[in-house]
Amino acid sequence: MNMQAMLSQANNIKAKVDKALAEFDKKVFEYDYKNGSIITQIFGSSKIFKIKINDILIDKDDKEMLEQMVAEAINEAVLSTTADRNEISNKITSGAF
C-alpha cells in the first residue's frame, strides 16, 4: 500500500471515529447505583444530566453519608461511560492497519 492510500485510509478512520464519538457524547446513559439508591444520568461526554436520589437516603443527621454515596455514584457513571467511549474508538480502529 502506498503512502497516499495509507493517509487516505487513516483520514477515513479518523472521520468515522470523530462522528461516532460526537454521537456518543450527545447520548444520555443511565446508571443505577446500589439498586435504585441513586440514579445518575450522564452524557457520553461525561457531563452530568440528572441525579435522582431515593427519598430513604435523605437524612439530615447523616448528610456526609449521602454526599459520599453521590460521589461514588457519579464516579461509577463516569468510569463506565469512559470505558464505553474508548470501546467505540477501539472497534472502529481495530484491524484498520
C-alpha positions in Angstrom: 0.0 0.0 0.0 1.4 3.4 -0.9 1.7 6.3 1.4 -1.1 8.2 -0.2 -3.5 5.3 0.2 -2.5 4.8 3.9 -3.0 8.5 4.6 -6.4 8.4 2.9 -7.4 5.3 5.0 -6.2 7.0 8.2 -8.3 10.1 7.4 -11.3 7.9 6.7 -10.9 6.1 10.0 -10.4 9.4 11.9 -13.6 10.8 10.4 -15.5 7.7 11.4 -14.2 7.8 15.0 -14.9 11.6 15.2 -18.5 11.0 14.0 -19.1 8.1 16.3 -17.7 9.9 19.3 -19.7 13.1 18.6 -22.9 11.0 18.5 -21.8 9.2 21.7 -21.1 12.5 23.5 -24.7 13.6 22.9 -26.3 10.3 24.2 -27.6 10.1 27.8 -26.7 7.0 29.8 -28.4 6.0 33.0 -26.6 4.2 35.8 -28.2 2.7 38.8 -26.2 2.8 42.0 -27.0 0.3 44.7 -30.4 -0.8 43.5 -32.0 2.5 42.9 -30.5 4.4 45.8 -29.0 6.9 43.3 -29.7 7.1 39.6 -27.2 9.1 37.6 -28.0 10.2 34.1 -24.8 11.3 32.2 -24.0 12.3 28.7 -21.3 10.3 26.8 -19.1 13.4 27.2 -19.2 12.7 31.0 -21.3 15.7 31.8 -24.0 15.0 34.4 -27.5 15.4 33.0 -29.5 14.5 36.1 -29.2 12.8 39.5 -32.1 11.2 41.3 -31.8 10.3 45.0 -34.1 7.9 46.7 -36.0 9.6 49.5 -35.0 7.0 52.0 -31.4 8.3 51.8 -32.2 11.8 52.8 -31.3 12.0 56.5 -30.4 15.4 57.9 -28.3 13.8 60.6 -26.2 11.8 58.1 -25.6 14.3 55.3 -22.0 13.1 54.9 -23.0 9.5 54.0 -25.3 10.8 51.3 -22.6 13.1 49.9 -20.2 10.2 49.8 -22.7 7.9 48.0 -23.5 10.6 45.4 -19.8 11.0 44.7 -19.4 7.2 44.3 -22.4 7.0 42.0 -21.0 9.8 39.8 -17.6 8.2 39.7 -19.0 4.9 38.6 -21.1 6.5 35.9 -18.1 8.5 34.6 -15.8 5.4 34.6 -18.4 3.3 32.8 -19.1 6.0 30.2 -15.4 6.5 29.6 -14.9 2.8 29.0 -17.9 2.7 26.6 -16.4 5.7 24.7 -13.0 4.0 24.4 -14.7 0.9 23.1 -16.2 2.9 20.2 -12.7 4.1 19.1 -11.2 0.6 19.5 -14.0 -1.1 17.5 -13.6 1.4 14.6 -9.8 1.3 14.6 -9.2 -2.4 15.3 -7.8 -4.1 12.2 -7.6 -0.8 10.3 -3.8 -1.1 9.7 
